[in-house]
Amino acid sequence: MKNLILVIISLSLLFLSFTLTAQADEIATLRDATAISEQEKPNAIPKIVNTDILQARNYPMQPPLIPHKIRNYQIDLEVNKCLSCHSRSRTQDSQAPMVSVTHFMDRDGNFLAEVSPRRYFCNQCHVPQADIMPLVGNTFKDMHTLMKERVNDMRMP
């Protein structure tokens, strides 16, 4: 009986390996048709939008986008370069918007004197924008657009 089970398992594994080999050519990868021994030339690094103009948000509670370059900004346990302009005490001089009051709350909703440790690493949520075309099509519509369309649809007979 044990020998029969071993034969069945061996045949199953053999069949599975043939099936996987046949399907290997059909699997899409990030390398596309490039052989593993070859290296394609990478795309150029896109330019970051550096206008310092506040970007519109697409949905409620979306973290604001960063409208300037942040390359070489130090953000670690010792230093947060963002707060040199966006902290409460620096916004008057820098004319940058102050970080949201929610960044001064701990997980229990208590207000703190300084930015909460859970909100200290800005680029977990906030990102700069690159000047590139979208990689995939996008049909996203913000809530205001959807509501306008709905009102217009209701008006039409």
Buried (B, 14 or more C-beta within 10 A) or exposed (E): EEEEEEEEEEEEEEEEEEEEEEEEEEEEEEEEEEEEEEEEEEEEEEEBBBEEEEBEEEEEEEEBBBBBEBEEBEBEEEEBBBBBBBBBEBBEEEEBEBBEEEBBBEEEEEEEEEBBEEBBBBEEEBBBBEEEEEEEEEEEEEEEEEEEEEEEEEEEE
